[in-house]
Amino acid sequence: MRQIAKAVGLTKDSVARSLATMSGRNKYPESQFWETEAGQGWLCLLVMGTLYVFGLKGNQGAERMTEFFKLIRINSHVGVSPSALRTMMRKMEELLVEFGQRQEEKQRQKGGAGAEIVGSGDETWFNDQMVLVLMDLGSGYLVLEEEAADRSYETWEAKAQARLQQLGLRVRHFVSDRGKALVKLATSSFGCLAGADIFHAQYDLSKWLGRSLHGKFGRTSKQLQEAEEKMASLAEKEAAPEKITQQKQVIEQCQAQLKVIEASRQAYHEAQRSVSAAVHAFSVAENTPQTSEQVEMGLAQQAQRFEELAQEQAVADHKDATGKFRRQIKDVASIVDAWWLWTKESLERGIGAELSYWLLHILLPVIYWYHQLQKTQNPEMKKLYAAALQKAQAAYVVHPVTQTMSPDDLDRWRSWAEWASGNFHRASSAGEGRNGCLSQSYHNGRGLTSRRLAALTTIHNYDTRRRDGSTPAQRLYGQQFPDLFEWLLGQMGALPLPRQARPPVLHDPLAVNAVSA
């Protein structure tokens, strides 16, 4: 012990106590590994990773994680009580906020991102708590995610403009659910077009017509099933021929009604797909650039189709869903013209008519449809976009400019096409997805403090990844950032040591001490 004490610079008594402690906690076969340097490093990774993924991202409680750590038998080597875990999570939150502020400060010192973005704004609630969310749809970067007392235009402008100036960003186009404050924010504060979100436009139609047709189909299917069961019962009982004939007519009527309703349902889904296919920079069928007027015509045709289906199936439009859809057509279509203007402005002057045509009509459609194909999850839309991509690729291969383009120039123009395609956004579904992510805190009953919300914003910006492995911050600023979790590990310090818990004291209510009279 004297030799150990001399080597580590401790007293002999301290070494003796430490060895006794180690002997007392080494209860399991794996315990010896936790005493090694590699074992301590792995324990730190396990505990911090659990707190980061399940505590911060997954909104699990400290008691649940304490139970997990006890199940894997590390509680004798690490302090994993609920209070110890909450202390570490509070430190994590503070460090995450510091990381985000530090990275943004570095970008400000460089002059900021200096980028034009496609913005999207929305509000989400947790009981009486309201959070304003402003996102760059191109990169997915959360520009603003803060609590607010109200969602008025004045509140939105004050918070949004402060963050945009801080980050050096400018909103080139804005997509929203047509809230009055958000429309005014786009036109008056950002000075850009206020595009309507196609997601909300289609969702309103779905709630009205899609739900009604689905309900009719379900009720008629049930009637048909009951009629067939009654027919089987009549046949089993050898009922009179006229009753059996009458029941057959009931079954045939139900089958005919079901066939008509199913045809209407198929027509409704086809109309919804046509709405989605219409709102694109290029025509899906012809692969040529579209204007907002062409998009408006396509959407108006589908609106008429929805009205015809509703009339055929006697579905009343009490909330004027089709009228609301028609009123948004112009704003939905405006996205196309705004994108084309932005894309053409980005081209270098003096590049020549032939190269300009090749970029806008040959190269850009290939990258555009490839992006759209990767985005959609609908099998029918995938087939549609795959066919459009195939047409675009066929035109790209045979064009003379493609044959003479140097590899360096091709890489440069491909990067431009990737940037341009990434600027086309017709829905604010990414913002809605962020609201759904935050709602997990509400459903888990955790609530959201200002510090936790800021920490989650940092996690989203610097540690959520797309298929290519890039984070929103990398896509916005065009550079690599330190790995957030690795940085966090280096800042958290050593794990807390376990403490000997006091044994629980159990009181017997029947053990009453005798009291002298």
WOSUL-V555826 format. One record per residue. N is the residue number from 1. RES is the residue in one letter. PHI is phi in radians with two decimals (NA if undefined). OMEGA is omega in whole degrees, -180 to 180 (none if undefined). Layout:
# WOSUL-V555826
n: <N/N>
res: <RES/RES>
phi: <PHI/PHI>
omega: <OMEGA/OMEGA>
This chain:
# WOSUL-V555826
n: <1/2/3/4/5/6/7/8/9/10/11/12/13/14/15/16/17/18/19/20/21/22/23/24/25/26/27/28/29/30/31/32/33/34/35/36/37/38/39/40/41/42/43/44/45/46/47/48/49/50/51/52/53/54/55/56/57/58/59/60/61/62/63/64/65/66/67/68/69/70/71/72/73/74/75/76/77/78/79/80/81/82/83/84/85/86/87/88/89/90/91/92/93/94/95/96/97/98/99/100/101/102/103/104/105/106/107/108/109/110/111/112/113/114/115/116/117/118/119/120/121/122/123/124/125/126/127/128/129/130/131/132/133/134/135/136/137/138/139/140/141/142/143/144/145/146/147/148/149/150/151/152/153/154/155/156/157/158/159/160/161/162/163/164/165/166/167/168/169/170/171/172/173/174/175/176/177/178/179/180/181/182/183/184/185/186/187/188/189/190/191/192/193/194/195/196/197/198/199/200/201/202/203/204/205/206/207/208/209/210/211/212/213/214/215/216/217/218/219/220/221/222/223/224/225/226/227/228/229/230/231/232/233/234/235/236/237/238/239/240/241/242/243/244/245/246/247/248/249/250/251/252/253/254/255/256/257/258/259/260/261/262/263/264/265/266/267/268/269/270/271/272/273/274/275/276/277/278/279/280/281/282/283/284/285/286/287/288/289/290/291/292/293/294/295/296/297/298/299/300/301/302/303/304/305/306/307/308/309/310/311/312/313/314/315/316/317/318/319/320/321/322/323/324/325/326/327/328/329/330/331/332/333/334/335/336/337/338/339/340/341/342/343/344/345/346/347/348/349/350/351/352/353/354/355/356/357/358/359/360/361/362/363/364/365/366/367/368/369/370/371/372/373/374/375/376/377/378/379/380/381/382/383/384/385/386/387/388/389/390/391/392/393/394/395/396/397/398/399/400/401/402/403/404/405/406/407/408/409/410/411/412/413/414/415/416/417/418/419/420/421/422/423/424/425/426/427/428/429/430/431/432/433/434/435/436/437/438/439/440/441/442/443/444/445/446/447/448/449/450/451/452/453/454/455/456/457/458/459/460/461/462/463/464/465/466/467/468/469/470/471/472/473/474/475/476/477/478/479/480/481/482/483/484/485/486/487/488/489/490/491/492/493/494/495/496/497/498/499/500/501/502/503/504/505/506/507/508/509/510/511/512/513/514/515/516/517>
res: <M/R/Q/I/A/K/A/V/G/L/T/K/D/S/V/A/R/S/L/A/T/M/S/G/R/N/K/Y/P/E/S/Q/F/W/E/T/E/A/G/Q/G/W/L/C/L/L/V/M/G/T/L/Y/V/F/G/L/K/G/N/Q/G/A/E/R/M/T/E/F/F/K/L/I/R/I/N/S/H/V/G/V/S/P/S/A/L/R/T/M/M/R/K/M/E/E/L/L/V/E/F/G/Q/R/Q/E/E/K/Q/R/Q/K/G/G/A/G/A/E/I/V/G/S/G/D/E/T/W/F/N/D/Q/M/V/L/V/L/M/D/L/G/S/G/Y/L/V/L/E/E/E/A/A/D/R/S/Y/E/T/W/E/A/K/A/Q/A/R/L/Q/Q/L/G/L/R/V/R/H/F/V/S/D/R/G/K/A/L/V/K/L/A/T/S/S/F/G/C/L/A/G/A/D/I/F/H/A/Q/Y/D/L/S/K/W/L/G/R/S/L/H/G/K/F/G/R/T/S/K/Q/L/Q/E/A/E/E/K/M/A/S/L/A/E/K/E/A/A/P/E/K/I/T/Q/Q/K/Q/V/I/E/Q/C/Q/A/Q/L/K/V/I/E/A/S/R/Q/A/Y/H/E/A/Q/R/S/V/S/A/A/V/H/A/F/S/V/A/E/N/T/P/Q/T/S/E/Q/V/E/M/G/L/A/Q/Q/A/Q/R/F/E/E/L/A/Q/E/Q/A/V/A/D/H/K/D/A/T/G/K/F/R/R/Q/I/K/D/V/A/S/I/V/D/A/W/W/L/W/T/K/E/S/L/E/R/G/I/G/A/E/L/S/Y/W/L/L/H/I/L/L/P/V/I/Y/W/Y/H/Q/L/Q/K/T/Q/N/P/E/M/K/K/L/Y/A/A/A/L/Q/K/A/Q/A/A/Y/V/V/H/P/V/T/Q/T/M/S/P/D/D/L/D/R/W/R/S/W/A/E/W/A/S/G/N/F/H/R/A/S/S/A/G/E/G/R/N/G/C/L/S/Q/S/Y/H/N/G/R/G/L/T/S/R/R/L/A/A/L/T/T/I/H/N/Y/D/T/R/R/R/D/G/S/T/P/A/Q/R/L/Y/G/Q/Q/F/P/D/L/F/E/W/L/L/G/Q/M/G/A/L/P/L/P/R/Q/A/R/P/P/V/L/H/D/P/L/A/V/N/A/V/S/A>
phi: <NA/-1.10/-1.15/-1.11/-1.05/-1.18/-1.23/-1.68/1.36/-2.08/-1.40/-1.09/-1.16/-1.12/-1.11/-1.09/-1.14/-1.14/-1.14/-1.14/-1.12/-1.08/-1.13/-1.25/-1.68/-1.47/-1.75/-2.16/-1.02/-1.50/-1.09/-1.08/-1.16/-1.18/-1.44/-1.47/-1.12/-1.12/-1.12/-1.13/-1.13/-1.23/-1.06/-1.09/-1.10/-1.13/-1.17/-1.15/-1.12/-1.14/-1.13/-1.23/-1.39/-1.60/-1.36/-1.50/-1.29/-1.67/1.03/-1.42/-1.38/-1.12/-1.11/-1.13/-1.24/-1.08/-1.06/-1.11/-1.12/-1.22/-1.14/-1.63/1.12/-1.97/-1.19/-1.48/-1.96/-2.33/-1.32/-2.12/-1.18/-0.96/-1.17/-1.13/-1.18/-1.12/-1.10/-1.15/-1.20/-1.11/-1.14/-1.03/-1.04/-1.09/-1.19/-1.13/-1.07/-1.08/-1.07/-1.07/-1.13/-1.15/-1.20/-1.18/-1.12/-1.08/-1.20/-1.13/-1.15/-1.46/1.87/1.37/-1.26/1.02/-1.94/-1.69/-2.20/-1.75/-1.60/-2.56/-2.17/-2.84/-2.12/-2.39/-2.11/-2.33/1.01/-1.63/-1.59/-2.02/-2.14/-1.62/-2.18/-2.15/-2.19/-1.49/-1.18/-1.16/-1.71/1.48/-1.29/-1.45/-1.27/-2.48/-2.69/-2.39/-1.25/-2.60/-1.37/-2.64/-2.08/-1.26/-1.07/-1.08/-1.16/-1.05/-1.10/-1.07/-1.30/-1.22/-1.15/-1.08/-1.25/-1.12/-1.17/-1.11/-1.62/1.23/-1.96/-2.33/-1.47/-1.55/-2.58/-2.28/-2.09/-2.64/-1.53/1.27/-1.09/-1.04/-1.13/-1.26/-1.12/-1.17/-1.05/-1.20/-1.34/-1.59/-1.60/-1.49/1.18/-2.41/-1.24/-1.82/-1.33/-1.51/-1.44/-1.17/-1.07/-1.19/-1.09/-1.25/-1.14/-1.11/-1.16/-1.13/-1.10/-1.53/-1.43/-1.06/-1.15/-1.13/-1.15/-1.13/-1.12/-1.07/-1.11/-1.15/-1.15/-1.17/-1.08/-1.16/-1.10/-1.11/-1.11/-1.14/-1.15/-1.18/-1.15/-1.18/-1.10/-1.12/-1.16/-1.13/-1.16/-1.17/-1.48/0.94/-1.21/-1.12/-0.99/-1.16/-1.20/-1.15/-1.09/-1.08/-1.20/-1.08/-1.13/-1.10/-1.12/-1.12/-1.12/-1.12/-1.14/-1.15/-1.08/-1.13/-1.14/-1.17/-1.13/-1.12/-1.12/-1.16/-1.11/-1.11/-1.15/-1.12/-1.12/-1.15/-1.15/-1.12/-1.15/-1.17/-1.06/-1.12/-1.25/-1.31/-1.56/-2.51/-1.23/-2.11/-1.23/-1.14/-1.37/-1.79/1.08/-2.01/-1.02/-1.86/-1.91/-1.12/-1.13/-1.14/-1.13/-1.05/-1.09/-1.10/-1.21/-1.11/-1.09/-1.24/-1.09/-1.12/-1.13/-1.08/-1.14/-1.13/-1.11/-1.12/-1.20/-1.09/-1.73/0.97/-1.73/-1.32/-1.81/-1.17/-1.74/0.97/-1.15/-1.20/-1.10/-1.12/-1.12/-1.10/-1.20/-1.69/-1.01/-1.08/-1.27/-1.16/-1.21/-1.07/-1.02/-1.17/-1.12/-1.07/-1.19/-1.12/-1.08/-1.10/-1.16/-1.20/-1.13/-1.33/-1.26/-1.19/-1.31/1.37/-1.47/1.69/-1.18/-1.15/-1.17/-1.08/-1.09/-1.08/-1.15/-1.44/-1.91/-2.03/-1.27/-1.04/-1.04/-1.11/-1.17/-1.08/-1.23/-1.12/-1.09/-1.12/-1.12/-1.26/-1.31/-1.29/-1.95/-1.34/-1.05/-1.18/-1.20/-1.05/-1.09/-1.13/-1.23/-1.12/-1.16/-1.14/-1.12/-1.11/-1.10/-1.12/-1.16/-1.11/-1.19/-1.16/-1.14/-1.56/-1.26/-1.07/-1.12/-1.06/-1.24/-1.78/-1.27/-1.30/-1.03/-1.16/-1.14/-1.12/-1.11/-1.13/-1.31/-1.15/-1.06/-1.10/-1.14/-1.09/-1.09/-1.11/-1.11/-1.22/-1.53/-1.54/-2.42/-1.98/-2.52/-1.78/-1.12/-1.12/-1.15/-1.12/-1.11/-1.14/-1.06/-1.12/-1.14/-1.18/-1.15/-1.07/-1.09/-1.19/-1.17/-1.45/1.25/-1.54/1.35/-2.39/-1.48/-1.09/-1.19/-1.12/-1.10/-1.13/-1.13/-1.13/-1.10/-1.10/-1.05/-1.09/-1.26/-2.07/-2.53/-1.80/-2.22/-1.51/-1.05/-1.44/1.50/-1.48/-1.76/-0.98/-1.13/-1.10/-1.24/-1.29/-1.61/1.20/-2.65/-1.46/-2.18/-1.01/-1.08/-1.10/-1.23/-1.09/-1.09/-1.12/-1.04/-1.25/-1.76/-1.31/1.45/-1.30/-1.27/-1.20/-1.46/-1.25/-2.00/-1.33/-1.29/-1.22/-1.16/-1.13/-1.71/-1.78/-1.72/-1.69/-1.17/-1.59/-1.48/-1.76/-1.20/-1.19/-2.07/-1.14/-1.23>
omega: <179/179/178/-179/180/-178/-177/178/178/175/-180/180/178/178/-180/179/-180/179/178/178/178/179/-179/-177/178/-174/-170/-178/-177/-174/-179/180/-178/179/-179/178/178/179/178/178/180/176/179/178/-179/-177/-178/179/178/179/-176/-175/-174/-180/-178/-178/-174/176/175/-178/-179/-179/179/-180/174/178/179/-179/177/179/180/167/173/-177/177/-180/-177/175/-175/176/179/180/178/180/179/178/179/-180/176/177/176/-179/180/180/179/177/179/180/-179/180/-179/-179/179/177/177/179/177/179/177/-177/177/-179/-180/-172/170/-173/170/-175/175/-178/178/177/175/-174/171/-171/-179/-178/180/-179/175/-177/175/-174/168/-175/-179/-178/-174/-177/177/179/-177/173/-173/173/178/180/180/-180/179/179/-179/179/179/-177/-178/-177/-176/-179/178/-179/180/178/179/-178/-179/-177/175/-180/-179/179/-174/-180/-178/179/176/170/-174/180/-179/177/179/178/-179/-173/-174/-175/-178/-180/-179/177/177/-179/177/-178/-179/180/-180/179/179/-178/178/176/179/179/-177/-172/-179/179/-179/180/178/178/178/180/180/-180/179/177/179/178/179/179/179/179/179/178/178/178/178/179/179/179/180/-179/-178/-179/-178/-179/-178/178/179/178/179/-179/176/179/177/-180/-180/178/179/179/179/178/-179/180/179/-179/179/177/177/178/179/179/178/180/178/178/177/177/179/175/-180/-178/-177/-173/178/179/178/176/-180/-176/-172/179/177/180/179/173/179/180/178/178/179/179/179/180/178/178/179/176/176/179/177/180/179/179/179/179/179/-177/178/178/-178/179/-175/-177/176/-179/180/177/177/179/-180/-179/-180/-175/-177/-179/175/-178/-178/179/-176/-180/179/-180/-179/178/180/-178/-180/178/-177/-180/179/177/177/-179/178/-176/-177/179/179/178/-180/-179/-173/-173/-176/-178/-174/178/180/-180/-178/-177/175/177/-179/179/179/-176/-170/176/-178/-177/-179/179/176/178/-178/-179/178/178/178/178/180/177/-179/179/179/178/-180/-175/-173/-176/-177/-179/179/-177/-175/-177/178/-180/-180/179/179/178/-179/-179/175/177/177/-180/176/179/-178/180/179/179/-179/180/-178/-178/178/-176/177/176/177/177/177/177/178/178/179/-177/178/177/179/-178/178/178/-177/-173/-180/171/179/180/178/180/178/178/179/176/178/179/180/-174/-172/-177/168/-169/173/-177/-180/178/-178/177/177/180/178/-179/-179/-174/179/179/179/176/177/176/-172/-177/177/177/-180/178/-179/-177/-173/-180/-176/177/177/179/180/176/178/-178/176/178/-179/179/-179/-179/178/-178/-179/180/-178/180/178/-179/-180/-178/none>
